[in-house]
Amino acid sequence: MTATLDILHVDMDAFFAAVEVLDDPKLLGLPVIVGGTGSRGVVASCSYEARATGVRSAMSMVEARHRCPQATVLPGRHGRYGEVSRLLHQVFEVFTPLIEPIALDEAFLDVSGGHRLFGSSLEIAEAIRTRVMADLKLSCSVGIARCKLLAKLASRAAKPIASASGTVAGPGVVVVLPEHELEFLHPRPVSDLWGVGPRTAERLARYGIATVGDLAKVDPAHLARLVGRAAGAQLHELAWARDDRPVVPGRPVKSVGHEETFAIDVHDPEQLRLEVVRMADAVNRRLRASGLQGRTVTVKLRYGDFTTITRSHSLRRPVASSAELVKTAEALLSGTEVHSGVRLLGVSVSSLEARANGAGEQLALWDLAEPADGQVHAAPAARADLDAVVDAIRERYGTVSVGPAALVGGSGLRVKQLGDSQWGPSE
């Protein structure tokens, strides 16, 4: 193996479903589906026993249940998956500090600095798989190549295979040597390339471009006319296995948001306003926990016919508090038409920057300002301090211990949790 094969892509096998089986061994060997359990839910993960019946990630839960009616369907536990993911990264850190997370269950690793201690990239990959199984009791697949594109495709080729007769073990680790890159890459479907979604794949197919090899033969100028100059240039490079993107540890977060698909379309503006309050409270909580603040607030709506719109507003200064975020998001929502029915609602904050360090400042809960209207309002600093008090209470007593009064109902305080309804509404 040459010294250039330093990029590893580690991908957990059926991660969410595997964690559920780990926590409930009675599910071992059974078809398990994790995702939104309602009629509008989608599959987030499924065991290989479920995959053998044709169930796949991102499939609608209705279709998944039809294909595998005997499956155990679970709503998913984002907090638990995050906990296991943190343990997974502790394994990665043993071998390299150059870790680029892609999702809870996958990451790119640059192991160029670890050969003296741990051996070749293949030896490191095998050691990672052994350590993950020993520490987490879970399996993973690893791809090794000189670039990210090939490493990710190699990890896919290393995975187990679902079949009607049972799960067939995959190789676990696949290495793509430089002299075999095009032999490995060109037979693959063009949709395997980054930037080729369903629409682009369909457009290319109309011109007889089905595989990466087909794409590689297309003149770059003609490709630019098909998909655009920038996308065409990128796809031409990828089709020839030219991908010079480095592994970037700690990629900066571009936005923080929450969105939710409702079990039935919502027509009531007041109900949507309360959902905005719930999401804005959760978004600001995540921003504060990450030491971030942002200037641009965006509200996203998807209607019953799947038409999607976004409305954004950029403030002169970063959003100072949950109250300010709610006010801005409510204003954006009020400028939209909702009576036809809203299927999905989202609130996010972008244009992020590090939050000013307020450590050691005295809480100014009564720092009030009296504007020209004669009404007394909490100043921005006071509202931000109030958020800090709420954070402290939640840290000690739980997320649902305190929150906006508008969110209190017959069943208690409805606080938005990370991962809550991430894959669609539950039954």
N, C-alpha and C positions, 0 to 999 in steps of 0.2 A: 504494500500500500504506500502510495506517495505521500509526501508531507503536505500536499495541497488539499487533501481530503479532511478538512478540519471543521466542516459544518455538519452538525447533527440536528435532526428534527425528531423530537421525542413526542409520541402521541399515545395517550392512554387508550386501552382497548375498551370500547363501550362504557366509558367512564361512569356516567351517572347511574346507569343500570348496574354496573359492577359494584358500585358503592352500596346500592340498595341490597344487593345479594350478600355483600360482605356483612352488612348490619342485620340481615335477616336470612340466615343460612337455609331456611325452609324454601327459599326461592331458587336455590341452586338447581340448575338443570331445567328450569321452567322458563317459558317466554315471559319476559318482563319489559314493559314499555313505560318510559318516564316522559311526562310532558303535560300539556294542558288537557285535563280530563273531560272538559265540556265539548259541546258540538263544534265550537270554534277553536279548539285547541290544536296544537301541532305536536309532533313527536320531537322530543329533545334528544333522546337516546333510547336504545333498545338492546336487549341481550342478543347474542348470536342465535339463540333458539327462536326468538321473534323474527330475526332477519331471515331465517330460513323459510319463513312464510311470505316473504316479500315486503315486510315492514322496513322502512328506512327513516333516518332522521329528516326532519322538515316536512314529512308527509302529514296530511291532515289526520287528526285523531279518529275521525269518522271512518276514513278509509283503513287506517291501521286496525281498528276494532273489527272491521269487516273481513280483513285478511287474516286476522289472528284473534278470533272471538274468545279463545281460551286464555288469552294473555292476562297477566296481572298488571293493571294500569295504575301507576302511582303519580301523584302531582309534582313530585320533585321537592328537594330540600336544598335550596341554594346555599344556605349557611353551612350545611354539612359538607357540601361539595367544595366550598371555599376552604374549609378546615383541612380537608384531605389535600387540596391543591397546595396549601402552604407547606404541608409535610413533604409533598413531592418536590417542591423547590428547595427544601433543605437537603434533599438528596442531590439535586443538581449542583448546589453550592459546594459540595464536597469535591467536585471535579473541575469546576470552572466558575469564575465570577461573571463571565460573559454570557448572560442568559437573557433572551428576549421572549417574554411571555406573549403568546398569541391568544390563548383562552385559558380557562381553568385547567384544561386537560392536555395542553400542548405547548411546546416552546422550542425555539431554536437555541442551540448552544454552539459557541465557538470554543473548541477544545485545543486550539493551537498551543496554548501555554501549559498544557497538562501532560504532554507526552513523556517528559522526563520522569514524572512521578507515577503516571498511571499506564504508560505504554501507548500503543497505537490507537487511532480513533476507533478501530474495531474492538480492541480490548476495553476501551472506555465505555463504548456502547453496551457491551456485554456486562460490564461491571454495573452500569446504571440499571439495566434490566434486573440483574440479580439483587441489587440493593432495594429497588422498588418492590420487588416481590417479598423480600425479607422484612422490610420495614412497614409496608402498606398492605401487604397481602393482595396486591393487584398486579396486573400485567400491563406491559406497554410494548410498543413497537418503535423501532428506531431506523431512520434512514440516514445514510452517510454519503456525502458528496462534496464537491468543491464549491457549490453554490446553494442558495436557499431553495430555488425552484426544484432542483433535482433531489435535494435531501427530503423535501416534503413529499414528493411523489414516491421516493424510495420507502419512506415510512409507511405509506399506504400499501405498497407492494409487500411489506413485511407482515401485514396483519393476518389474523386468523380468517378463515373462509367459512361462511355459514352454508350448510347444506342440509337437505332433508334427512340424511342419515346421521347427522350430528356435526358438531363444529370440527373443522379440520385445522390443526395448528399451522400457523404461517411460519416463515423462517425466523421471525422475531427481529432480525437485523438484515437490511439489504444495503449493499455498498454499490455505488455507481462509479466505476473507474472512468477516468477521463477518456480512455480510448474506446469506451462503450457507451458514451453519453447519448449520441444520436441514435444508436441502435436501441437504447432504452426509451428515449423520448419520442421519436417520430411515429411509432405505431399507436401512441396514446390518442384518445379523443381530444379534439381541439379545446373542449370545455375544461380540460385539466389545466390550461394556462390561466394564470392570474389575469383578470380583466375580461375574460370571456364568460359572460353570463348567458342565460337562456336566449335572450333576444339577439345578442351578437352571434351566438352559435347558430341560431336559426338563419340569420342573414348570411353567414359564411356558407352554411349548408346549401343555400340556394345557388351558390356558385361552385358547388362540388367540393368544398373544403370541409372535410370531416375529421381528418387526423392532423396532428401537429406536423407530420411530414408533408401533407398537402399544403398546409399554410407556409411551410418553409420554402416551397417552390414558387410561391406567388411573388411577383415583382413588387418591391416595397411601394412604388408609386401607385400601383393598382390597389394594393392593400390600403393605402392612405385614402383612396377614393371610396373604399368600402366602409371603413370604420372610423375615418378621421385621421389627420396627420399624426397627432401625438400617440393615439392608441395603436395606429398602424406601425409606427416606428418601434413601440415597445413590444408588440406581439412578434414582429420580425426578429428582434433580438432574442426574445425568449424561445422562439421556435428553433433557434440555433444554439440553445443552451448558454446564451450569454446573459448572465445575471450577476452583476457586481455589487449588489446590496450587502452591506456588512450586517453582522449581528449587532443590534443596538440595545444594550441593557437599559432598562428603565425608560422606555419610550414615553415622551410626555403625553399626558392625557389631553385630548383636544376638546372634549366636552363631557359633561356629566348630566345625565337625564334619566327619566323614568317614563315609560309609556305602558298603556294597558288596553287590551282588547276586551270589550264588554260582552257579557253573555247574550244580551239583546241590544239593539241599537238604542241609544239614549237621545230623546227629543227635548228633554226639559233643560233649559239653560241653567236653572238653579242647581240641578244635580251635577251638571258639568262643572259649574263654578266650584262646588264642594270637592269634586275630583281634582281640580286645579290646586285647591288649597292642600289636599292630601299629598299630591305629587311634589308641589313646591316645597313643602315641609321636608319631605324625604330627600329631595335634591340638595337643599341647603345643608341638611345634616351630613350628607356624603361629602359635600365641598369642604365643610369645616373639619371633618375627620381627616381629609386629605391635605389640609393646609392650603386650600385653593380658594380663589374667588374669581368671578367672571363678570364681563360687561354686557354680553349679548344674551338676551332671553328669547327662547323660541317656543312657540306652541304648535303642536302638530295634530291635525285632525284627519281621520280617514272615515269617509262616509260609507253607507251601506252598499253603494255600487263600487266600492274600492277606490274611488277618486280620493286622492290625498293632497292636502294643502298644508303649508307651513306659514306662520307669521312670526316675524322676528323684530326685535327692537334693541338697539345698542345704546347703553347709558353712557353718560360722560365719565362716570366713575364706577368701580366695581359694585355689584349688588352687596349691600351692607348687611341684610338680614332676611329672614324668612318672610317677614311682613312686606318688605320692599319687593321681594321676588313674587309674592302672591299678587301684590297690586299691579305689577307690570304684566304678569301672565294673565290676570283677569281682564286687563285692558285689551290685550291681544285677542283673547277669546271673545270679548264683546263685539269685536269687529268682524266676526265670522257668522255665517248662516248655519244654524244647528237644528232648526225645526224639522228638516228632512230626515234627521237621524244620524248620530255619530257612532261609528263602529269602534274606533280607536282614538284615544287621546294621549298626548305626550307633552311633557314639559322638560326643557333642557336649558343649560347655561353653557356658553362657550366663550371664546376670547379670554381664556383662563390665564391667571398669573398667580404667583405665590401670595398667600395671604400675609398681610403685615403681622409681625409677631407682637401680640398684645400681652405676652406673659408679664405678670407682675402688675398689670393695671388693675386699679380698684374697680369693682363692678359699679356702674353708675346707673342703677335701675331707676333713679328718680331724676336723671339728667333730662329735664323737660324744656321744650321750646314753646313759646307762645307766639304764633303767627298772627297775621293781620286779621284773620277771621275771629279772633278772640277765643278760639278753642285751644285747649291744651293737648299737645301731642307729644309722644315720646320722640326724642331726637334720635337720629340714626345710630349714634353711639350707644344710646340706651337700649335700642331694639337689638343691636348686636350683642350687648351684654346679656340681655334677656335670653337670647339664643344659647349663650354659653351656659347659663344656669339650667336651661332645659336639657342641654347636652349632659351636664353633670348628673342631673336627676335620672336621666335615662341610662346613663352608664352604671349607676348604682342599683336602680330598681327595675330596669327593663324598658324596652322601646315603647311599650303601650302604657307606661306609668303616667305620662304627661304628654300633652299635645294641644293643638288648636281646639278651642271650644266648639267650633263649627263642625268638628268631626265626631262629636259625641252623639251616639244614637242609642237605640234600644239594646243593641248588643255590645255596648261599650265604646271605647275609643278606636276608630278605624284609622290606623296608622299604616302608611305604605312601607313595606319591607323590601329590602334588596332581593330581587329574584321573585317577588310576589307577582303571580300571573305572568311571568316572563314568557311562558309558552302558550298563552291564551287562558281564558277563564276556565275554572274547574266546574264540575257539576254542582 
